[in-house]
């Protein structure tokens, strides 16, 4: 039964293997150059100024296209496995009626399904693991620069495409495709439903589940140029408007919420009741000096930014937890497959 399953699966396995070889070759050719650029730039900016924010921003902008491309490949790989390996695995047999031929040769339904799920499922997990390993190695320097901007390690984009969690995604997507195929019995509808359900879960996980896997951290931060995106001061007087950045003390943290509060801990919406007609926040000749004086006055009055976030140090805690969730869902779906095939006619 294993040999028959392999004969049916080897064409798809060969295509996936070829795609992974092409990906690995492209990353192997360009990866050392990316790492050298990062090491050289970090060494230079550290020696000259001791601060590398400008270099990191420029480095990320230079490699952003490649970063997004390889991240997209890793994000799409589990969905591709679910669509083209999982959904057709059973429906192809049902549509051609070849499963009856196998069952009439003293091969039980359970053995037939076990061989298919085990061989193809393990191949799916290995493919996802190899692809993610290559992408994680290549994008390592860029990931360090991306944490300064809009792509923290725990954020929905980077987290989903790094570490071990794509292996769980691939196992789940594959088994989901098999289950949908057994229920729907037609390949194209099964592929469409598999894609819809998988994408829905991938969207729901970072929005509804992942933030609550562990207790978040809280920080109250003083107002400064580091966490203010815009300071609006009217020259003719009037209230002051602050636009805050969603930043935590941990630069690579995943910020869940951010709000401006007053000295009593109440949320401040819109403008601050400070006059810009006179005092520290009045327009001055030097915008930089004027902003510093205004920030000092705002802090003196007790205004702060309150941030709720998950620290980047918990990256692997979240990886193991979410991988466990997806493997648990995979086991549940696989168990449902065996229950269905033993008790139902397919």
C-alpha positions, 0 to 999 in steps of 0.5 A: 500500500505504501508503494502504491501511495508513493506511485500516485504521489511522486509526481506532486512530490517531484514538483514540490522538490524542484520548487524547493531546490530553485528556492534554495539555490536563489537564497544560497546565491544571494544570502551571503551578500545580504549577510555581508551588507548587514555586518559591514553596515552595523560595524561601520555605524557602531564605530562612527556614531554608536547608533544604527537606526538610520542604517537599519532603515536604509538596509531594510528598504534596500532588501524589502522586496526580497524580504516580502517575496520570500515571506509570501512564499512561506505564507503561501506554501501551507495553502498550496499543500492543502489545495493540491495535496490534501483536497485531491488526495481522496477526491481523485480516488472517488472520482475515478473509483479506484478506491474500490479496486484497492479495497477489493484486494484485502486492503482495509479502509483503515490501512488505505487511509493510514498509508495516504495520510502518513506518507503525504502528510509527512512529506507536507511537513518536511516540505514546509520545514525545509522551505521555512528553514531556508527562508529563515536563514536568508532573511535573518539580517533583514528580520533584525532590521525589520523590527525597527519598522513595521515588521516585529518578529511576533507580528502576523507577517513575520511570525507566520513565516518563521520558526516551526509554526509553518510546519503546523500550518502545513499539516493542518492545511493538508489534513483539512483538505483531505477531510473536505475532500471526503465530505464534498467528494469533488476536487474543485469544490473541495479545493475552494472550501479548503482555501476559504476555511484555511484563510479564515483560520489564518486571519482569525488566529493572530486577531482572536487567539494569539494575543491571548495565548500568554499574558501581555506586558504593560508599560507606561512611557514618557512622551518624547520624539521616540514615540510621537509621530506628529506634534501639531502646534497652532501659531495663533494659540489653541490646543495641542494635538499629538499623534502617537506611534505604537511603540513599546520599550522592546523594539521588536515587541508586538504592540497590541494597543497603545493609548495616551493617558493623563495624570489620572490614567484617563484616556485622552482623545484628540487634543491636549488642553495646553495652550500654544499661545504662550509657555513651553509649547508656544512656537519658537524659532527652532522646531527641535528645541521647541518640541523638546520643551513642549514634550517636557511640559507634557510630561510634567503635567503627567501625560504618558503613553500606555502600551500593551504588548508581547515581548519579542523574547517570547517568540519561541513560546508563541511558536511552540504554543501555536504549533501545538494548537495546529497539530492538535487540530490536525490530529482531530481532523485525522481522527475524524477521517478514520471515523468517517471512513469506517462508519460511512460509505464513500 
